[in-house]
């Protein structure tokens, strides 16, 4: 992986959020690439429950300041950055006062999903891509973790399809057992079509649930990784019928070698 550039886009990363399969792998995989001579960038949302002072987040003025249009509204994009102690790894945070200031990740104290989780996911996808463009950093691999990051492959392939910076980038989506019982806003499909993406390309999102969001991510990716020992049966069947490289599940103790081999022989080949 020497000098290969890998962009990690995740809904959760430790130490900024509690330890889960997603937050752990979104830390361990970049560290593994880093230790094998690769270059990495990590992006995640700046949720309001992340302690900025403790983790020493600071705004990157030269990257902040643009507006992203979400469903015909201009939403300011703020970029913050922090370093993971002892790891020589920087994490970029996508922030916006309306979408990410609240002191929670996906749901309120009663467990009710935020009604704008759909727009938060669109904003996160666009925000990552626009920031990487400003950094002028062309990744060899873009590895997506978590459903809030799942629109990135869709937007990269359909909205930013002619962007030369990503012309040779390969997209990998990890599929976790992070199912949720609710659906996102039923106007989601209209909000994505507002960006000029064709209805036929997002037909699955007529029912915007976890399984269909992940199907859209996988469909627009070059490869997939099964990242939990058990995943929803519908996604398991979808992956079984996929004409793309799929890496079977490997636990945290053995993933490193499997990921490196998969990146080099199946994704970059």
TORDRENDO-490941 format. One line per 4 residues: their letters; for each residue z, y, x of C-alpha. Coordinates in steps of 0.5 Angstrom, whole numbers. Each point is the difference from the previous one (the first is absolute). Layout:
TORDRENDO-490941
a> Z Y X ~ ... $
END
This chain:
TORDRENDO-490941
xxxx> 0 0 0 ~ 0 5 6 ~ -2 7 -2 ~ -2 -3 -7 $
xxxx> 2 5 -5 ~ 4 -2 -6 ~ 2 4 -6 ~ 6 -2 -4 $
xxxx> 0 3 -7 ~ 6 -3 -4 ~ 5 2 -6 ~ 6 -2 4 $
xxxx> 2 0 7 ~ 7 -1 4 ~ 4 3 2 ~ -2 5 -5 $
xxxx> 1 -4 -6 ~ 5 -6 -2 ~ -3 -7 3 ~ -5 -4 -4 $
xxxx> -6 -4 2 ~ -4 6 0 ~ 4 5 4 ~ 2 -6 5 $
xxxx> -8 -2 1 ~ -2 8 0 ~ 5 0 6 ~ -1 -6 4 $
xxxx> -8 0 -1 ~ -1 6 3 ~ 5 -1 6 ~ -4 -7 1 $
xxxx> -6 4 1 ~ 3 5 4 ~ 3 -5 5 ~ -7 -3 1 $
xxxx> -3 6 2 ~ -3 3 -6 ~ 1 7 -3 ~ 3 1 -7 $
xxxx> 1 5 -5 ~ 5 -1 -6 ~ 0 3 -7 ~ 5 0 -6 $
xxxx> 2 5 -5 ~ 6 4 1 ~ 4 -2 -6 ~ 6 5 -2 $
xxxx> 5 -6 2 ~ -2 1 7 ~ 5 4 4 ~ -4 5 4 $
xxxx> 6 2 4 ~ 2 -7 3 ~ -7 -2 1 ~ -2 6 3 $
xxxx> -6 2 -4 ~ -4 6 1 ~ -6 3 -3 ~ -7 0 4 $
xxxx> -2 7 -2 ~ -7 -1 3 ~ -1 -6 -4 ~ 3 3 -7 $
xxxx> -3 5 -4 ~ -6 -3 -4 ~ 0 -1 -7 ~ -2 -7 -3 $
xxxx> -3 0 -7 ~ 3 -5 -4 ~ -2 -1 -8 ~ -3 8 1 $
xxxx> 6 2 3 ~ 1 3 7 ~ 6 -3 3 ~ 3 2 7 $
xxxx> 0 -5 5 ~ 6 1 5 ~ 0 -5 7 ~ 6 -2 3 $
xxxx> 1 -4 6 ~ 6 -4 3 ~ 1 -5 6 ~ 3 -7 -1 $
xxxx> 6 0 5 ~ -2 -4 7 ~ -6 -2 -3 ~ -5 5 2 $
xxxx> -3 0 -7 ~ -2 6 -4 ~ 0 0 -7 ~ -3 5 -4 $
xxxx> 2 2 -7 ~ -4 2 -6 ~ 4 5 -4 ~ -1 4 -6 $
xxxx> 6 4 -4 ~ -3 -3 -7 ~ -1 -7 2 ~ 5 -2 5 $
xxxx> 6 5 0 ~ 4 -4 -5 ~ 6 -4 3 ~ -3 -7 -2 $
xxxx> -7 -4 2 ~ -3 -3 -6 ~ 5 0 -6 ~ 6 4 -3 $
xxxx> 7 -2 0 ~ -1 -4 -6 ~ -6 -4 3 ~ -5 4 -4 $
xxxx> -7 1 4 ~ -2 7 2 ~ -5 2 -5 ~ -4 3 5 $
xxxx> 0 -6 5 ~ -8 -1 -1 ~ -1 8 3 ~ 5 -1 5 $
xxxx> -4 -6 3 ~ -6 4 -1 ~ 3 5 4 ~ 2 -4 5 $
xxxx> -6 -4 2 ~ -4 7 0 ~ 5 3 4 ~ 0 -5 5 $
xxxx> -7 0 1 ~ -1 8 0 ~ 6 0 6 ~ -4 -6 4 $
xxxx> -6 5 0 ~ 4 6 2 ~ 3 -5 6 ~ -7 -2 1 $
xxxx> 2 -7 2 ~ -5 -5 -2 ~ 4 -7 -2 ~ -3 -7 2 $
xxxx> 5 -3 -5 ~ 3 3 -6 ~ 6 -4 -3 ~ 2 1 -7 $
xxxx> 7 -2 -2 ~ 3 1 -7 ~ -2 2 -7 ~ 1 7 1 $
xxxx> -5 0 6 ~ -5 -5 -4 ~ -5 6 -2 ~ -2 1 7 $
xxxx> -5 -5 1 ~ -3 2 -7 ~ -1 8 2 ~ -2 -2 8 $
xxxx> -6 -4 -3 ~ -2 4 -6 ~ 3 7 1 ~ -1 1 7 $
xxxx> -5 -5 1 ~ -5 4 4 ~ 6 3 5 ~ -2 -2 7 $
xxxx> 7 0 3 ~ 1 -7 -4 ~ -7 -3 1 ~ 2 -6 4 $
xxxx> 7 0 -3 ~ 2 -7 -3 ~ 5 0 -5 ~ 5 -6 -1 $
xxxx> 5 0 -6 ~ 7 -4 0 ~ 1 -3 -7 ~ 8 0 -1 $
xxxx> 4 -3 -6 ~ 2 7 -2 ~ -2 -1 -7 ~ 2 5 -5 $
xxxx> 0 -1 -8 ~ -2 7 -2 ~ -7 3 0 ~ -2 6 3 $
xxxx> -2 6 -4 ~ -6 -2 -5 ~ -4 6 2 ~ 0 -2 7 $
xxxx> -7 -3 0 ~ -3 7 -3 ~ 4 4 6 ~ -4 -5 5 $
xxxx> -6 1 -3 ~ 1 8 0 ~ -1 -1 8 ~ -7 -3 -2 $
xxxx> 2 -7 1 ~ -4 -4 -5 ~ 3 -4 -6 ~ -3 -7 2 $
xxxx> 4 1 7 ~ 7 0 -3 ~ -1 -4 -6 ~ 6 -4 1 $
xxxx> 4 7 0 ~ -1 0 -8 ~ 7 -4 0 ~ 3 4 6 $
xxxx> 5 -6 2 ~ 2 -2 7 ~ -5 -6 0 ~ -6 4 -2 $
xxxx> 2 6 5 ~ 0 -6 6 ~ -6 -3 -2 ~ -3 7 0 $
xxxx> 3 1 7 ~ -3 -7 3 ~ -7 1 -3 ~ -1 6 4 $
xxxx> 3 -3 6 ~ -3 -4 6 ~ 6 -5 0 ~ 6 -2 -3 $
xxxx> 7 -3 2 ~ 5 -3 -4 ~ 6 3 2 ~ 5 -4 -5 $
xxxx> 2 -7 0 ~ -1 1 -8 ~ -5 5 -3 ~ -2 0 -7 $
xxxx> -5 -6 -2 ~ -5 5 -3 ~ -1 3 7 ~ 1 -7 4 $
xxxx> -6 -2 -4 ~ -4 6 1 ~ 1 -1 7 ~ -2 -7 0 $
xxxx> -7 2 -3 ~ -1 6 5 ~ -6 0 5 ~ 4 3 5 $
xxxx> 5 -2 6 ~ 7 -1 -3 ~ 6 -1 4 ~ 5 -5 -3 $
xxxx> 7 2 0 ~ 4 0 7 ~ 8 2 0 ~ 3 5 4 $
xxxx> 1 -5 6 ~ -7 -2 1 ~ -5 6 -3 ~ -1 3 7 $
xxxx> -5 -5 3 ~ -3 -1 -7 ~ -1 7 -1 ~ -3 1 7 $
xxxx> -5 -6 -1 ~ -2 3 -7 ~ -1 7 2 ~ -4 -2 6 $
xxxx> -4 -6 -2 ~ -1 1 -8 ~ 1 8 -1 ~ -4 3 6 $
x> -4 -6 1 $
END
